[in-house]
Amino acid sequence: MSLRKIISRELEVAFAKHVQAPWLRVLKYLILIGIIFFFWGTKTLGIILICLFVPALAVHFFYRYKTNGWTKSYGRWDYEKNKPRGNSSE
């Protein structure tokens, strides 16, 4: 699979409507904005962001592994609801 297709599919998964409730997405970004606002200009901000980013990336790759590159259902990820647009021969 080409890098362009991989990135395109990752973006489709990231913005899929059936994976996360809208209120949860808003809450995540509000918390992130709050952390950045309160810790801006401190040495701790970088450490806090890394401590949030590393587990988030680990969970992402775990789900990617369990769904075989987002092609099987697992947990809240439902492949049937979030099939790739366009060519479905993958």
BAKOL-23415 format. One record per residue: residue number from 1; x negated, y negated, z of N, C-alpha, C in turn. Coordinates in steps of 0.2 Angstrom, whole numbers, plus 5000, padded with zeros to 4 digits. Each point is the difference from the previous one (the first is absolute). Example, Ala and Ser with C-alpha at 12.3 -4.5 7.8 and 13.67 -1.06 7.14 Angstrom:
# residues 2
    n  n.px  n.py  n.pz  ca.px  ca.py  ca.pz  c.px  c.py  c.pz
    1  4934  5028  5039   5004   4994   5000  4996  4994  5000
    2  5002  4995  4996   4996   4994   5001  5004  4995  5003
//
This chain:
# residues 90
    n  n.px  n.py  n.pz  ca.px  ca.py  ca.pz  c.px  c.py  c.pz
    1  4996  5006  5000   5004   4994   5000  4995  4994  5000
    2  5002  4995  4996   4996   4994   4999  5001  4995  5006
    3  4995  4996  5002   5000   4996   5005  5006  4995  5000
    4  5002  4998  4994   5006   4995   4999  5006  5004  5002
    5  5001  5006  4998   5006   5004   5002  5000  5001  5008
    6  4994  5001  5003   5000   5001   5007  5002  4994  5004
    7  4997  4994  4998   5002   4994   5003  5007  4998  4999
    8  5003  5001  4994   5007   4999   4998  5004  5004  5005
    9  4999  5006  5000   5004   5005   5005  4999  4998  5007
   10  4994  4998  5002   5000   4998   5007  5004  4994  5002
   11  5000  4995  4995   5004   4994   5001  5008  5002  5000
   12  5002  5005  4995   5007   5002   5000  5002  5003  5007
   13  4995  5004  5003   5002   5003   5006  5000  4994  5006
   14  4995  4996  5000   5000   4994   5005  5006  4996  5000
   15  5003  4999  4994   5006   4996   5000  5007  5004  4999
   16  4999  5006  5001   5006   5004   4999  5006  4998  5005
   17  5006  5000  4998   5005   4997   5004  5003  5006  5005
   18  4998  5006  4999   5003   5005   5004  4995  5003  5006
   19  4995  4997  5000   4995   5003   5005  5000  4996  5007
   20  5000  4994  5000   5001   4996   5006  5006  4995  5000
   21  5003  5000  5006   5005   4995   5000  4998  4993  5000
   22  5003  4995  4997   4998   4993   4999  4998  4997  5006
   23  5004  5001  5006   4998   4997   5006  4994  5003  5003
   24  4998  5006  4998   4993   5002   5003  4995  4997  4996
   25  5000  4999  4993   4995   4996   4997  4999  4993  5002
   26  5006  4997  5001   5000   4993   5003  4996  5000  5007
   27  5002  5005  5004   4997   5000   5007  4992  5001  4999
   28  4998  5005  4996   4993   5001   4999  4996  4993  4998
   29  5003  4997  4995   4997   4994   4998  5000  4994  5005
   30  5005  5000  5004   5001   4995   5006  4995  5001  5005
   31  4999  5007  5002   4995   5001   5005  4993  4999  4997
   32  4998  5001  4994   4994   4999   4997  4999  4992  5000
   33  5005  4996  4998   4999   4993   5000  4999  4998  5007
   34  5003  5002  5005   5000   4998   5007  4993  5002  5002
   35  4997  5006  4999   4993   5001   5002  4995  4996  4997
   36  5001  4998  4993   4995   4996   4997  5001  4993  5003
   37  5006  4997  5001   5001   4994   5003  4997  4999  5007
   38  5001  5005  5005   4997   4999   5006  4993  5002  5001
   39  4997  5004  4996   4993   5001   5000  4996  4997  4995
   40  5002  4995  4996   4997   4996   4995  4994  4996  5003
   41  4994  5001  4998   4994   4996   5002  4997  5004  5006
   42  5002  5006  5002   4997   5004   5005  4996  5005  4997
   43  4995  5003  5004   4996   5006   4997  5004  5006  5000
   44  5005  5000  5004   5004   5006   5001  5005  5002  4994
   45  5001  4995  4996   5005   5001   4994  4998  5005  4995
   46  4993  5000  4998   4998   5005   4996  5000  5007  5003
   47  4999  5001  5006   5000   5006   5003  5007  5003  5001
   48  5005  4995  5001   5007   5002   5001  5002  5002  4993
   49  4999  4996  4994   5002   5002   4994  4997  5007  4997
   50  4994  5001  5002   4997   5006   4998  5003  5006  5004
   51  5002  4999  5006   5003   5005   5004  5007  5001  4998
   52  5003  4996  4996   5007   5001   4997  4999  5003  4994
   53  4995  4998  4996   4999   5002   4993  4998  5007  4999
   54  4996  5002  5005   4997   5007   4999  5006  5005  5001
   55  5004  5000  5006   5005   5005   5000  5005  5000  4995
   56  5002  4994  4997   5005   4999   4995  4997  5003  4994
   57  4994  4999  4998   4997   5004   4994  5000  5007  5001
   58  4998  5003  5006   5000   5007   5002  5007  5003  4999
   59  5005  4996  5002   5007   5003   4999  5002  5000  4993
   60  4998  4995  4996   5001   4999   4993  4997  5006  4996
   61  4994  5002  5002   4997   5005   4996  5002  5007  5003
   62  5002  5001  5006   5004   5006   5002  5006  5001  4996
   63  5004  4995  5000   5006   5001   4996  4999  5001  4993
   64  4995  4997  4997   4998   5001   4993  4998  5007  4999
   65  4996  5003  5005   4998   5007   4999  5006  5005  5001
   66  5004  4998  5005   5006   5005   5001  5005  5000  4994
   67  5001  4994  4997   5004   5000   4994  4997  5001  4993
   68  4994  5002  5001   4996   5002   4993  5000  4994  4996
   69  4998  4994  5002   5000   4994   4996  5007  4997  4999
   70  5004  5000  5005   5007   4998   4999  5004  5004  4995
   71  4999  5006  4999   5004   5004   4996  5004  5005  5003
   72  5000  5001  5007   5004   5004   5004  5003  4997  5006
   73  5006  5002  5002   5003   4997   5006  4997  5002  5006
   74  4999  4995  5005   4997   5002   5006  5002  4994  5005
   75  5003  5002  5006   5002   4995   5005  5005  4996  4997
   76  4999  4993  5001   5005   4996   4997  4999  4999  4993
   77  4995  5002  4997   4999   4999   4993  5004  5005  4996
   78  5005  4998  4996   5004   5004   4996  4998  4999  4992
   79  4997  5005  4998   4998   4999   4993  5006  4999  4995
   80  5005  5003  5001   5006   4999   4995  5002  4993  5000
   81  5000  4997  5006   5003   4993   5000  4994  4995  4997
   82  4994  5002  5000   4995   4995   4998  4995  5003  4994
   83  5003  5003  4995   4997   5003   4995  4997  4994  4996
   84  4994  5001  4997   4997   4995   4996  5004  4998  4994
   85  5000  4993  4999   5003   4998   4994  4997  5002  4993
   86  5003  5000  4995   4997   5001   4994  4999  5008  4999
   87  4994  5001  4998   4998   5007   4998  5001  5005  5006
   88  5004  5005  5000   5001   5004   5006  4997  5007  4999
   89  4995  5000  4995   4997   5007   4998  4994  5001  5005
   90  4999  4997  5005   4994   5001   5005  5001  5006  5004
//
